[in-house]
Amino acid sequence: MRELSINLIPTFAMFVLPAFAVLLAFLFVGLLVVMWAWALVDCLQSNFGGNDKVVWVLVIILVPLIGSILYFVIGRMQKIPPGGPR
């Protein structure tokens, strides 16, 4: 019986921990995809002055992670409020 418990430790380390790491990786990538899609949809539905919308869409698409973060930090402040000039 003692050998059985010793053999379970490598099994746990070999199968459960990598599976947990893969699950965390999928969760992280999923959150990044949601953030990217949210930034893109928000940008496309918003009004900007001049060519700002085109620039932000290109930034979000071509540099997804950094572009999404930059859009949420900088780009959302550049939007024209509803009812404002177009």
C-alpha positions in Angstrom: 0.0 0.0 0.0 2.9 2.3 0.7 4.1 2.0 -2.9 0.7 3.1 -4.3 0.8 6.4 -2.5 4.3 7.1 -3.7 3.4 6.4 -7.3 0.4 8.8 -7.1 2.6 11.8 -6.6 4.3 11.7 -10.0 0.9 11.0 -11.6 -0.5 14.1 -10.0 2.5 16.2 -11.0 2.6 14.8 -14.5 -1.1 15.2 -15.5 -3.0 17.5 -13.2 -0.5 20.4 -13.0 0.0 20.7 -16.8 -3.7 20.4 -17.3 -4.2 23.3 -14.8 -1.6 25.3 -16.7 -3.4 24.7 -20.0 -6.7 25.7 -18.4 -5.1 29.0 -17.1 -3.6 29.6 -20.5 -7.0 29.2 -22.3 -8.6 31.4 -19.7 -6.0 34.1 -20.2 -6.2 33.9 -24.0 -10.0 34.0 -23.8 -9.9 37.2 -21.7 -7.6 38.8 -24.2 -9.9 37.9 -27.1 -12.9 39.3 -25.2 -11.0 42.5 -24.5 -9.9 42.8 -28.1 -13.5 42.2 -29.4 -14.9 44.7 -26.9 -12.4 47.4 -28.0 -13.1 46.8 -31.7 -16.9 46.8 -31.3 -16.8 49.9 -29.1 -14.6 51.7 -31.5 -16.8 50.8 -34.5 -20.0 52.0 -32.8 -18.5 55.3 -31.6 -18.1 58.6 -33.3 -14.7 60.2 -33.8 -13.5 63.3 -35.5 -11.6 63.1 -38.8 -9.9 59.8 -39.5 -9.5 58.8 -35.8 -11.9 55.9 -36.1 -9.9 54.4 -39.0 -6.7 54.8 -37.1 -8.0 53.2 -34.0 -9.5 50.3 -35.9 -6.2 49.6 -37.6 -4.3 49.9 -34.3 -6.7 47.5 -32.6 -6.6 45.0 -35.4 -2.8 45.1 -36.2 -1.6 45.3 -32.6 -4.3 43.5 -30.7 -3.1 43.5 -27.0 -1.4 46.8 -26.9 -3.9 48.4 -29.3 -6.9 47.4 -27.1 -5.2 48.7 -24.0 -4.3 51.9 -25.7 -7.8 52.3 -27.0 -9.3 51.9 -23.5 -6.8 54.3 -22.0 -6.6 57.0 -24.7 -9.1 56.3 -27.5 -12.2 56.4 -25.4 -11.4 59.9 -24.3 -11.3 61.0 -27.9 -14.8 59.9 -28.8 -17.4 62.5 -29.7 -20.3 62.3 -27.1 -23.7 61.4 -28.4 -25.6 64.4 -29.6 -22.3 66.2 -30.3 -21.0 67.4 -33.6 -20.3 64.8 -36.3 
